[in-house]
Amino acid sequence: MSGFLTAVLSVGVILGFMILIHEFGHYAVAKLLGVRVEQFAIGFGKRLFGFRKGDTDYRINALPLGGYVKMSGENPMDERSGDPGEFMSHPRWHRFLIAVAGPAMNILFAVGLLTCVYMVRYEYPAVLDEPAIIGWVAPDTPAAKAGIQIGDRIVRIDGIQNPTWEQVIPREALNPNQSLDVAIERGGQILTKTIVPEAYGPNQMGSAGWEPKEPSFPITDLEPEMPAEKAGMRLGDEIIDVDGKPIAGLAAMIESLKRTQDKPIQITVKRNGQLLNFTVQPVLSEIRGDQRYRVGIGSAPMKVSSLPFAAAFRRSVEQNKQGSLLILELVQKMIQRKISIRSIEGPIGIGRAAGQAASKKGWTPLLELTAGISLNLGIFNLLPIPIMDGGVILLLFVESLIRRDISLRIKERIYQAAFVFLVLFAVMVIYNDVAKMLPSVMGRMP
């Protein structure tokens, strides 16, 4: 229950703050351009308390989920009085700046927040900036069927030359059931392969079945009362081999345990420069709805440093740029029906991610998630969907081209259709969120 409350509280605070930042962007630019703002509200529903300053009622409402800005005459369906303080009385470029200010605030906040985080603690999986060398290939997967072998180096994927794993992983994930042209280097020769990643997991993202060659295999997570801890293994131990055979990483160990099941295994680890041997008997255990033999260890080698301001800012801009392009590619492929709508996380999925981030040590995971949500909110609001900011911008662009306002009757039909679309979309996303909660997710801890 405490985990559930943590998730609810975390997602409420994060989404509320992100929406508040978004609305403040609209508010600040509207005020600057002389548009009369009638309300600046935190939350929705009935007004609890607040104060009035000038034309604006600054208020706290009963439902503390985000907020909104109400500008005078902003509804195109309302009759226009010609008052210069009304939104619709202002030139189109004013209305464009007001519309774009909300998403821009979310994007700028994401860049600024990540910059601050990276100046304090820049942490990322160690394998991401490594050359894309295959460390493990799961049997009967697209990579195995294409003849990919351990030790192969990916030198081209989807047109990207000499990629790192940071570039390979998104290409794989965003192409479920789609052909990927891959070139590998093996023994000094370049071989061309075609990989079709299969849709995998609750989000139906692409999986080729290969795993990176990890720079090391340290134990970064150790479950209490599980065989590895009982045998005397410790956090920081580096796994060298299992039953005398070198082990490539976590995925290889999971596959190995499928074969050995509950038979005792010999694990050799390096601790403080010394090699130690442990006899461990796997147990059948459930993790996220999946029953399998496990020993209770996890491994996620990380690189940790702090960056000076200039380097942190550059890295933040690059990270947000990559994230923005991936979001747009995801939307494009959903429209083309090349990727499942299940890849989108709704409020339940965001709440689950927020709860997991909040439960981790330190503030970095939660702040990075907050930056990601802010970026997603900013990009999503720029999509050309009527009612949303991107739709307002699109209509303003069309009106600029035809040099006249679109008729109110046509706008009303557009907004009605957009409202129905958004309601159906929200229902679908929430339904997918509920479906993902079913015990079908494969765990990642042997």
Order of alpha helices (4+ residues) and beta strands (2+ residues): alpha-beta-beta-alpha-beta-beta-alpha-beta-beta-alpha-beta-beta-beta-beta-beta-beta-alpha-beta-beta-alpha-beta-beta-beta-beta-beta-beta-alpha-alpha-alpha-alpha-alpha
